[in-house]
Amino acid sequence: MIQNEYQYKITKSKIDDLARVLTTLATEAESLPPLMVEATRNGFQTQINQMQKELQEYDDLKAGKVEIIMGAIEDLPKVLIQKRISLGMTQRELAEKLGIKEQMVQRYESTAYESISYQRLIEVWNTLKTSIPVMIVK
């Protein structure tokens, strides 16, 4: 999941790099076995497709096109990240509102909030003015 603009730009750059590799592979693959070329092309295309999906998810979150639903408590870290992005809030802005360094928010998000204290978790929740529909599964 893309969590910030920096990761977004890096992902776009990697897609461009992989697309160039695919183009090169198409023109320089005569000496390689066809199955190897096909497997390599499929692998790169799968990576491109996954990264494009992540870019689209980030764009949709920023545009408010995604309904954020928490189906289980395990979804909480992803929900907090999605909510921040959907509010148009950067990690730096969240950090400022919490009175902590941006790197701490980056760490929280990159580790799925596993090192956060309960009190800080409540502060994040309240800062994001989070009201998430909870889907109850029987």
Protein Blocks (a to p, Z undefined) as FASTA:
>chain_A
ZZbfklmmmmmmmmmmmmmmmmmmmmmmmmpcfklmmmmmmmmmmmmmmmmmmmmmmmmm
mnopaccddfbfklmmmmmmmmmmmnopafklmmmmnopafklmmmmmmnoomlpcfklm
mmmmmmnopacdddddZZ
